[in-house]
Amino acid sequence: MPTYEYKCPNGHVFEVFKRISEPAPEKCPVCDASPVETVLYPVPVHFRGSGFYSTDYGRGRGKKEQAKDTSDTEKKSDTSTSEKKAAEA
């Protein structure tokens, strides 16, 4: 059975072992204050393995470098074409 933590308005924190289908407690077992609210904690996330880096960061650099290489090639072909035209004239 899962463990759930609840907090009362007076600051008491307590745990309850219950099924998901069972209702939440109505009042604090220490001071009988109500309503109680569920305490939520952040879930840890660990990015492990080679797939995370290669799919999210590794391929992006290659595309940018290829785009730069393509633009450099276009610039070189433009200058050689203009030099040919100048030589013909």
C-alpha positions as CSV (number, residue, x, y, z in Angstrom):
1,M,0.0,0.0,0.0
2,P,1.2,3.5,-0.8
3,T,2.2,6.0,1.9
4,Y,0.6,9.5,1.7
5,E,1.6,12.5,3.7
6,Y,-0.9,15.1,4.9
7,K,-0.5,18.4,6.6
8,C,-3.0,20.1,8.9
9,P,-3.6,23.9,9.2
10,N,-1.6,23.9,12.5
11,G,1.5,22.5,10.8
12,H,1.4,18.9,11.9
13,V,2.6,16.5,9.2
14,F,1.5,12.9,9.3
15,E,1.6,9.8,7.1
16,V,-1.3,7.5,6.2
17,F,-1.0,4.0,4.7
18,K,-4.0,3.7,2.5
19,R,-5.3,2.5,-0.9
20,I,-5.8,5.0,-3.7
21,S,-9.5,4.3,-3.7
22,E,-9.9,5.1,0.0
23,P,-10.8,8.7,1.0
24,A,-8.3,11.1,2.5
25,P,-8.4,11.7,6.3
26,E,-10.8,14.4,7.3
27,K,-8.9,15.7,10.3
28,C,-5.5,15.7,11.9
29,P,-4.9,12.8,14.4
30,V,-2.8,15.1,16.7
31,C,-5.0,18.2,17.1
32,D,-8.3,17.2,15.3
33,A,-8.0,20.3,13.0
34,S,-9.4,20.1,9.5
35,P,-9.2,20.3,6.5
36,V,-6.0,18.4,5.9
37,E,-4.1,18.8,2.6
38,T,-1.9,16.4,0.7
39,V,1.8,17.1,0.8
40,L,3.5,16.7,-2.6
41,Y,7.2,16.3,-3.2
42,P,9.1,16.8,-6.5
43,V,10.1,13.7,-8.3
44,P,13.8,13.3,-9.1
45,V,14.7,13.0,-12.8
46,H,18.0,11.5,-13.9
47,F,19.1,11.7,-17.5
48,R,21.4,8.8,-18.1
49,G,22.8,7.0,-21.1
50,S,24.2,8.1,-24.4
51,G,20.9,8.6,-26.1
52,F,20.0,11.8,-24.2
53,Y,23.0,13.7,-25.3
54,S,23.2,12.4,-28.8
55,T,19.6,13.0,-29.6
56,D,19.2,16.4,-28.0
57,Y,22.5,18.1,-28.4
58,G,24.9,16.1,-30.6
59,R,23.1,16.3,-33.9
60,G,22.2,20.0,-33.7
61,R,25.8,21.1,-34.1
62,G,26.3,19.0,-37.2
63,K,23.4,20.6,-38.9
64,K,24.7,24.1,-38.2
65,E,28.2,23.2,-39.4
66,Q,26.8,21.7,-42.6
67,A,24.8,24.9,-43.2
68,K,27.9,27.0,-42.8
69,D,29.8,24.8,-45.2
70,T,27.1,25.0,-47.7
71,S,27.0,28.8,-47.5
72,D,30.8,29.0,-47.9
73,T,30.6,26.8,-51.0
74,E,27.9,29.1,-52.5
75,K,30.0,32.2,-51.8
76,K,33.0,30.6,-53.5
77,S,31.0,29.6,-56.5
78,D,29.6,33.2,-56.8
79,T,33.1,34.7,-56.8
80,S,34.4,32.3,-59.4
81,T,31.4,33.1,-61.6
82,S,31.9,36.8,-61.3
83,E,35.6,36.4,-62.1
84,K,34.8,34.5,-65.3
85,K,32.4,37.2,-66.4
86,A,35.0,39.9,-65.7
87,A,37.6,37.9,-67.7
88,E,35.2,37.5,-70.7
89,A,34.4,41.2,-70.8
